[in-house]
Amino acid sequence: MADDWRIRIEVGEEEHARGLLDRLGAELGTEARGRARAPPQRRRGGGRAGGPILVIASSPAEAEAAEAVVHAQLREHGIEARTSTIEHWLADEERWDDEPPGETWEQEEVERGYAPWEVRVECATRDEAESLADRLEGEGYRPERRDRFLIVGTDTRQDADALAARLHGSVEPGGELVWETAPGNPFAVFGGLGQ
């Protein structure tokens, strides 16, 4: 993406906001003209629909130059405004770097009441499995016990890996996740019966 950088400007008074946007577009003051390193056709303005003015740039250097111009314009015209630091678009996360990360799929699963990751542990005896289940419940886990086996749900892969290392178990995606990604044949888990 070419426009990966921006500066947000929040101006208190509407007439100052409109005037600043006009001046940034064409009518730079003396100090701002001196600070503008890019030719006017390369400066990128932003829009305003009742929100902040956004100055968009295609590189960090262009954003720094735009920031200097913005501050010069604000000083020259005595406009009080809050400006952000230079923000960068994080394409992989689909957010600006000053915004908090969005929910992960793991958090969505937890909110739906499912453990996104499971640790599976095989014990030598039923009594050992029951004892381990009791100990894990005391630690705040909710293990499921099946004969000599335990399944312990966790909220993150990191938690699952740590628990599996401690219990000598294996990590697998949670049951709800597996169910959602299973093939269309409901008998596929039995080796393809009914194909």
Buried (B, 14 or more C-beta within 10 A) or exposed (E): EEBBBBBBBEBEEEEBBEBBBEBBEEEBBEBBEEBBBBEEEEBBBBEBEEEBBBBBBBEEEBBBBBBBBBBBBBEBEEBEBEBBEBBBBEEEEEBBEEEEEEEEEBBEBBEEEBBBBBBBBBBEEEEBBBEBBEEBEEEEBEBBBEEBBBBBBBBBEEBBBBBBEEBEBEBBBBBBBEEEEEEEEEEEEEEEEEE
